[in-house]
Amino acid sequence: MTDKQYDTFDTPPDDRYLEDYREGRVYRFGEESVDAEEIVEFARRYDPQGIHTDPEAAADGPFGGLIASGWQTAALMMRLFADNYLTAVASLASPGIDELRWVRPLRPGDRLTLICETTGVRPSRSKPDRGVLTTDVTLINQDGDPVLTATALNMVARR
């Protein structure tokens, strides 16, 4: 994925509306990372399992070391998605995420980049001031390996 030519938006996030998204366009944004302390802190609060909270126990576990909670990985994806791909002025809400998958573990020190492919741009039939944006998202690590995939649905205002 690193040799591919990625698209760019003609408009910044603070002036982006539904009409600025085009089906088939692929964008790349990054980067985010976490260290072991952040992984443990998040997991102690939200996902208290030994593979996330105890480096020694995790070393003997199925992943051979500490890994981030999938929910932390999803939160990192959302940070990149909201800051770079979504619109600061026209994002209205989201009816949800489909097909969320944690493809491989996120490990301390991994550097994450978000790939967004616009797969659907549909004006609403009942509310002409908005539409639905469908995006396939892939969060990749520094080696270009996917760690998370999902399909995001967003309600976005029209100009």
N, C-alpha and C positions, 0 to 999 in steps of 0.2 A: 504493500500500500504506500510505501514511502516514495516510490518513483512516479506515481501517478500525478498528473496535472489536476489540481483542484480548482473549482470555481470560486469566484468572489462575488459578493453582493455589490450592486451599484449604489445601494443606500446603507447608511449606518443603522445600527439597532434603534437609535432614537428617532428615526424617520422611516421605519420599515412597516409596510402594511401587507395584507394578503397578496396584493397584485405584484409585490416584489419577489415572491417565491415562485420558482419555476420547476415543474416536474422534471425529474431526471438530473437536476443539478446536484453536485456532490461537493461538500465543503469540509475543510479540515480546520480544527481549532485546538489549542492547547497552550499551556500544559498545566496539569495539577499533579501533586504527589503527596504521599503520606509517609511518615516515619513510624517506627515501632511504637513510640509513645502515643502518637495520635490514634493508632489502631487499637491499642489497649484501652485508652481512655474512652473512645467511642463504644467499644464492645462492652466495657463494664457498665456503661449506662444503658445501652440499647440491645445488645446481643451477647449476653454473658455466657459464652461457651469457651471452653479451654483453648480451642484452636485460635481464638481471637484475643483471649485475655491472659494467657499464661505461656510465655515463650518456651519455658522448659517442657511443659506438657505438650505443647504444639510440636516441638522437635521430635517427639516420639509418636506423634499422631499421623494421620493418613496423608498429610501434605508435607511432612518433613520440616515444618517450621511454621512460624507465625503467619497468619493470613488475615486480611481485613474481612469484616463482615460484608456480605453482599449488599446489605443496606447502606453501608458506608460507601461502597463502590458506586451504588446508584446515586447517592447524594453528591459525590464528586462529578459524576456524569451530569447531573442536573445543574450544578454550578457552571460548568462549561457551556451547557445547552442554553441556560438562561442568559448568561453574560454575552454570548457570541451569536447564537443562531436565532433565538426568539427576539421579538421586537419589544423594545422598552416602552413604546407608545400604544401598541395595538394588540398586545397579548391580553386576551380577556379571561381565559380559563382553560382547563384541560378536562375532558371527560375521562382521561385515563391513559395508561400505558398498556400496550398489548405485547405478548410474547417476550417478557423480560427474562433474560437468561444470563446467568453468571457462567461464562464459558471457561474461564480459568481463574485461579486465585490471584488476588492483588496482594503483593508482598511489600514489605517495608522498602522504601526507596524507589519503587517503580514510578516511572514518569508516564503520565496518561495524556493522551490526545484523543479528541472526539472527532469522529467522521459522521457527517449528517448527509443523508441522501433524501432529497425532497421527492416523495413518491405520490403525493396527492395534494391538489389545491382545488377545493370545491366551494364555490359560493353557496351559502345557505339558501334553501328554497323558501323558508318561512321567515327569515330575518335578513333582508338584503344588505344590511350594514355590516355583515360579518360572513365568515366562512370557516371551513375546517381545513387545517393543514395537517398532513400525514407525513411523518418523517421516520425513516429507518436510521437508527443511531447505532454506532459501534464505538465503544471505548477501547482503544488499543494501548498497549504498553510500549516502552522504549524500543522493543524489538519488533514492533509492528504486529504483535499477536493480540487478538481480541480478548478482552477480559469481561466485557458485557455487551450484549446486544438487546435491542428492544425496538418496538414501534411506538412512537409518540404521536398522540393526537392533541391538537391545540385549536382552540377557537381564537381567530384573529380578525380584528376589525379591517374593513375595507376603506379605501380613501373616500 
